[in-house]
Every structure is written in structure tokens, then in C-alpha cells.
Amino acid sequence: MSPLLACARHARWLLVAGLVAGVAVPGVASAVRPWLPELVALMLFLAALRIGPRRAVGALHELRETAAVLLAWQLALPLAALALFAATGLLGQPVALALILMLAASPLAGSPNLTMLVGADPAPALRLLILGTAALPLSVIPVFWALPALGSAAAVSGSVLRLLMTIGLAAGLAFALRLTLMKAPSETALARMDGLSALTMTVMVLGLMSAVGPALSERPLALAGWLALACAANLGPQCVVALLLRGRMPGPRIPALAITAGNRNIALFLVALPPETTDVLLLFIGCYQVPMYLTPLLMTRFYARLR
């Protein structure tokens, strides 16, 4: 099991290697892409196994805080962005579509893993992930009413329910193991879980980057623009939320909230998009993986200072 300990020690650089490989070896990226659902399930299982049921559930006041954060993340922010783009006459632009959908999405399935990689408590991120996915069928309704070109909210509900079922099964199995066979895992066992999580995320990013490689040779200027937008949309909310919460809540909880603000499961909305917008959004999703997977490398010191 020593390779897993090495993966845990070098997790940040493993993620960078996955980004580079996803662009440089498009054949491998295409081969990994069909396995993305299974990789998401494995990642959720490992995050829940690492955290355990007691820390995941949290106290009652923490669940109330989670619900309040979700209303801000998945309802207030996308509606504010929608109103801003509508007021400036840019609502029909691809940039507006990408940003509004990103803000309306639930937290990324790997957000607890990213929180662990910056050295913070992942339990708030897991609570936000579970409750955010459960609330998504309702929270997207006002956004989809304002964006009728995307189709009805019912078109997304089936995909949301499948994701929710995946989260429930993965977390349920992991929590059952923690309550029976792994009641008190050792530090070495936890480090091995961290290493396996990092390795899973590295493989997963190969499939998510499948649209970026061709764009690099065919549309480099467009790729640069989308990459700049993705970095601003991901890292910007993290910095703003972290700075706003500094001094207003305990420092160890801030990284999870900030990471979930900038890292969203926008790929979930692909099932509801008309074909003419799919290519644009796929490129944005591919670019979005870059700041996402660089978060542990770029933001660890920033979050450490907040704590």
C-alpha cells in the first residue's frame, strides 16, 4: 500500500499531471470519459469514508448554516448574475449562459476531496454537496424560467435524481463501513484513503479534459478566452467568500464554504442543453477543470492563513 502513501504526499502534483495528460494525450482522455460516473461514485465513497457519519451530519446549528449557504450559492447568486446580464443586454451570450449555469449548479462532487487537499475540514463540504444536490431540482426552477432556451427544469430532474441516488449509495456504504469495520481508522489508513482519493481525481480529470485538446490546436484564441473566464469564475468566488467570512465564523470551516462557492457541478446541466450550445459549454467545462484541479496547489497557503 506504500504507493498510496506516496500519492497522498504528492497529491497536488498528481492533479497537475492529470491536467497535462488530459490535454497532451487525447486518446487516453476519450477512453476515460465513459467511466466518469463510476469515478464520481468512487470519489464520493472515499470522501464519505474519510470523514465518517458523525462529522458529516454535524450539529443542528451547522445544518441550518448549510441550508442558508445553499440558498445563497444556488439561488441568490445565479439570479443576481441573471439580472445583471439581462440589464446589460448580454443574457443571450454564451458567456452569460456558462456563468449562470455554473452558479446555479450544486457543489462539485469532488469538493470534499479538494477541501482535504488544502488541509481543511471536509465535513461542511460534504454536507453542502448532499443537501445541494437534493435541493437542485427546486433551486433551478426560477433560473430555468428565466432561460427558456435551456428547456424545462423537468429535463434536468432525472439526471439530478440519478446523481442524488449515487451520492446516497456511496455515502451510505462508506458510513456503514465506518460504523462496523472501520470505527477508528489509524492515521496510516486515513493517509491511504487520501492517496486513493488523489489518484481517483487524477484519472477522472483525463475524461473531463477531452474537449480541451482539440481546441488547443483548432481554436487557441477561443480556448484562451474561455480559460480566463473559467479561472475567474472558479478562483474569484473562493477568494471573495473566504475574505468575507474571515472573522465572522471559525477559520477551519471557511475553506469548505469557499471551495464549494467556486467549484460547481455544471456538467450536470448538459442533458438539458440544446445541441447548438453543447460545444461551447463543453469547452468551458474542460477549461473549468484547470482552476479546479489547481485549487490545492494555488490556494493551500491562502486558506492556511485564514485558519
matplotlib code that plots the C-alpha trace (Angstrom):
import matplotlib.pyplot as plt

x = [0.0, 3.0, 2.3, -1.0, 1.0, 3.2, 0.1, -1.1, 2.2, 2.3, -1.4, -1.3, 1.3, -0.7, -3.7, -1.4, -0.1, -3.7, -4.5, -1.4, -2.1, -5.7, -4.6, -1.5, -3.0, -6.5, -6.8, -6.5, -8.9, -11.5, -11.0, -11.6, -14.6, -17.2, -16.1, -16.7, -19.9, -18.1, -15.2, -17.6, -19.1, -15.7, -14.7, -17.8, -17.3, -13.8, -14.7, -17.5, -15.3, -12.6, -15.0, -17.3, -21.0, -20.7, -18.7, -20.7, -24.0, -22.8, -24.7, -28.2, -26.9, -24.4, -27.2, -29.1, -25.9, -25.6, -29.2, -28.6, -25.4, -27.1, -29.8, -27.1, -25.0, -27.7, -30.4, -29.3, -26.0, -27.4, -30.4, -28.2, -26.0, -29.1, -30.4, -27.0, -26.7, -30.3, -29.8, -26.7, -28.3, -25.9, -28.3, -28.2, -24.4, -22.6, -20.6, -23.8, -25.1, -22.0, -21.7, -25.4, -25.5, -22.2, -23.7, -27.0, -25.3, -24.8, -21.3, -18.8, -18.8, -15.1, -15.4, -14.8, -11.7, -10.4, -11.1, -9.0, -6.2, -5.9, -5.6, -9.1, -12.1, -14.1, -17.3, -19.0, -18.3, -19.8, -23.0, -23.2, -22.8, -25.5, -28.1, -27.2, -27.8, -31.1, -32.3, -31.2, -34.5, -36.2, -33.5, -33.0, -36.7, -36.6, -33.3, -34.7, -37.9, -35.7, -33.7, -36.3, -33.9, -32.4, -35.7, -37.8, -36.5, -38.0, -35.4, -32.7, -34.6, -33.9, -30.2, -30.2, -32.1, -29.6, -26.7, -28.6, -29.0, -25.3, -24.4, -26.8, -25.5, -21.8, -22.1, -24.4, -21.9, -19.0, -20.8, -21.8, -18.2, -17.2, -19.8, -18.8, -15.4, -13.6, -14.8, -11.4, -9.1, -5.4, -3.5, -1.9, -5.3, -6.5, -3.4, -4.0, -7.6, -6.2, -3.8, -6.5, -8.7, -6.0, -5.3, -9.1, -9.3, -6.2, -7.8, -11.1, -9.7, -8.5, -12.0, -13.2, -10.4, -11.4, -12.7, -9.6, -7.0, -8.7, -9.5, -5.8, -4.8, -8.0, -9.2, -6.4, -7.7, -11.1, -9.6, -7.6, -10.7, -12.7, -9.8, -9.5, -13.3, -13.2, -10.3, -12.1, -15.4, -13.7, -11.0, -12.8, -15.7, -13.3, -11.3, -14.3, -16.2, -13.1, -12.3, -16.0, -16.3, -12.9, -13.6, -17.3, -17.0, -14.4, -11.5, -11.4, -14.9, -14.1, -12.2, -15.0, -17.6, -15.2, -14.3, -17.9, -18.7, -16.2, -16.4, -19.8, -21.2, -22.0, -21.7, -25.0, -26.8, -25.6, -28.6, -30.9, -29.0, -30.0, -27.4, -26.2, -24.9, -23.3, -19.9, -19.4, -20.3, -18.2, -15.2, -16.0, -16.4, -13.0, -11.3, -13.1, -11.1, -7.9, -8.5, -10.5, -7.6, -5.1, -7.0, -4.9, -1.7, -2.7, -4.9, -3.5, -1.4, -4.2, -6.6, -3.9, -3.5, -7.3, -7.2]
y = [0.0, 2.3, 3.8, 5.2, 7.0, 8.5, 9.6, 11.3, 13.1, 14.3, 14.8, 18.3, 17.5, 14.4, 16.6, 18.8, 15.8, 14.7, 18.1, 18.0, 14.4, 15.2, 17.8, 16.0, 12.6, 13.0, 9.2, 8.4, 11.2, 9.7, 6.3, 7.5, 9.6, 6.7, 5.8, 9.2, 8.1, 5.3, 7.6, 10.1, 7.4, 6.2, 9.7, 10.3, 6.9, 7.8, 11.3, 9.9, 7.0, 9.5, 11.9, 9.4, 9.7, 11.8, 14.6, 14.5, 15.0, 17.7, 19.5, 21.0, 24.6, 23.5, 22.0, 25.3, 27.1, 24.7, 25.4, 29.2, 28.8, 26.7, 29.4, 31.9, 29.7, 28.0, 30.7, 34.2, 34.2, 32.8, 35.1, 38.1, 37.2, 36.6, 40.1, 41.7, 40.1, 40.9, 44.6, 44.9, 43.1, 40.2, 37.5, 35.7, 35.4, 32.1, 33.7, 34.6, 31.1, 29.4, 31.6, 31.5, 27.7, 27.4, 29.4, 27.5, 24.1, 22.2, 21.9, 19.7, 16.0, 16.3, 19.4, 17.4, 15.9, 19.3, 20.6, 17.7, 18.5, 22.1, 20.7, 21.8, 20.0, 18.4, 17.7, 21.1, 20.5, 17.0, 18.4, 21.1, 18.5, 16.2, 18.9, 21.0, 18.0, 17.2, 20.9, 21.3, 20.2, 23.0, 25.7, 25.6, 26.2, 30.1, 30.1, 27.9, 30.0, 33.0, 30.9, 29.1, 28.2, 25.5, 23.6, 22.8, 22.1, 18.6, 17.8, 18.1, 16.4, 12.9, 13.5, 15.2, 12.3, 9.8, 11.9, 12.1, 8.3, 7.8, 10.1, 8.3, 4.8, 5.8, 7.7, 5.0, 2.3, 4.3, 5.2, 1.6, 0.6, 3.3, 2.2, -1.5, -2.5, 0.9, 2.5, 4.0, 4.1, 4.7, 7.7, 5.5, 4.2, 7.8, 8.7, 5.8, 7.0, 10.4, 8.9, 6.8, 9.9, 11.9, 9.1, 8.8, 12.6, 12.4, 9.7, 11.5, 14.7, 12.9, 12.4, 15.9, 17.5, 15.6, 18.8, 21.0, 19.1, 19.6, 23.2, 23.9, 23.2, 24.3, 27.4, 28.6, 32.2, 31.0, 28.5, 31.2, 33.3, 30.5, 29.5, 33.1, 33.1, 29.7, 30.8, 34.0, 32.1, 29.4, 31.2, 34.6, 33.3, 31.3, 34.4, 36.7, 34.2, 33.4, 37.1, 38.0, 35.2, 35.9, 36.9, 36.1, 32.3, 29.8, 29.7, 25.9, 26.0, 28.8, 26.7, 24.3, 27.1, 29.0, 25.9, 24.9, 28.5, 28.3, 24.6, 23.5, 20.5, 22.4, 19.3, 18.1, 20.6, 19.2, 16.9, 19.9, 22.0, 22.4, 20.9, 24.3, 25.3, 22.0, 22.5, 25.9, 24.6, 21.5, 23.7, 25.9, 22.7, 21.5, 24.8, 24.9, 21.8, 23.8, 26.1, 23.3, 20.9, 23.6, 24.8, 22.6, 24.0, 27.6, 28.1, 26.0, 28.8, 31.3, 29.0, 28.3, 32.0, 32.3, 29.4]
z = [0.0, 0.1, -3.4, -1.9, 0.8, -1.9, -3.8, -0.6, -0.1, -3.7, -4.3, -5.6, -8.3, -9.2, -10.1, -12.2, -14.0, -14.8, -16.3, -18.5, -19.6, -20.4, -22.9, -24.3, -24.7, -26.1, -26.8, -23.1, -22.3, -24.7, -23.1, -19.6, -20.4, -20.4, -16.9, -15.3, -13.5, -11.8, -10.9, -9.4, -7.3, -6.1, -5.2, -3.2, -1.4, -0.4, 0.8, 3.0, 4.3, 5.2, 7.0, 8.8, 9.6, 12.7, 11.2, 8.0, 9.8, 12.1, 14.8, 14.2, 14.0, 11.3, 9.2, 9.5, 8.4, 5.4, 4.3, 4.4, 2.4, -0.2, -0.7, -1.3, -3.6, -5.7, -5.8, -4.9, -6.9, -10.2, -10.0, -9.3, -12.3, -14.5, -13.6, -14.3, -17.7, -18.5, -17.5, -19.8, -22.7, -22.6, -21.5, -24.8, -24.9, -24.3, -21.5, -19.7, -20.2, -18.9, -15.8, -14.8, -15.1, -13.1, -10.3, -10.4, -10.1, -6.9, -5.3, -7.2, -6.3, -5.5, -3.3, 0.0, -1.6, -2.7, 0.9, 2.3, -0.1, 1.2, 4.7, 5.9, 7.4, 4.5, 6.5, 5.7, 2.0, 2.2, 3.9, 1.2, -1.5, -0.3, 0.6, -2.5, -4.8, -3.1, -3.4, -7.0, -8.7, -6.9, -6.9, -10.7, -11.4, -11.3, -13.2, -15.9, -16.1, -17.0, -19.5, -21.5, -24.3, -22.0, -21.8, -18.8, -15.3, -15.5, -18.2, -15.5, -12.7, -13.9, -14.0, -10.6, -9.1, -10.5, -9.0, -5.7, -5.7, -6.4, -3.5, -1.2, -2.1, -2.0, 1.3, 2.8, 2.1, 3.4, 6.6, 7.1, 6.9, 9.3, 11.8, 11.6, 10.3, 10.4, 13.6, 14.4, 11.4, 12.0, 10.7, 8.1, 6.9, 6.6, 4.6, 2.3, 1.7, 0.9, -1.6, -3.3, -3.5, -5.2, -7.6, -8.5, -9.1, -11.3, -13.5, -13.6, -14.9, -18.0, -19.2, -18.2, -20.4, -23.6, -25.3, -24.5, -26.5, -29.9, -29.1, -28.4, -32.0, -33.7, -31.7, -29.4, -29.0, -28.1, -25.7, -24.0, -23.5, -22.0, -19.8, -18.4, -17.8, -16.0, -13.8, -12.8, -12.2, -10.0, -8.1, -7.8, -5.7, -3.5, -2.6, -2.2, 0.1, 2.2, 2.8, 3.5, 6.1, 7.8, 11.4, 11.0, 11.6, 12.8, 10.5, 10.0, 8.4, 5.9, 3.2, 2.7, 2.1, -0.2, -2.2, -2.8, -3.9, -6.8, -7.7, -9.1, -10.9, -14.1, -16.2, -14.8, -17.0, -20.3, -20.5, -20.8, -23.3, -27.0, -29.4, -30.6, -27.2, -26.2, -27.9, -26.2, -22.8, -23.2, -23.8, -20.8, -18.6, -19.9, -19.0, -15.7, -14.7, -14.7, -11.8, -10.1, -10.0, -9.3, -6.2, -3.8, -5.4, -5.6, -2.6, 0.3, 1.7, 1.3, 3.3, 5.9, 6.6, 7.1, 9.6]

ax = plt.figure().add_subplot(projection="3d")
ax.plot(x, y, z, "-o")
ax.set_aspect("equal")
plt.show()
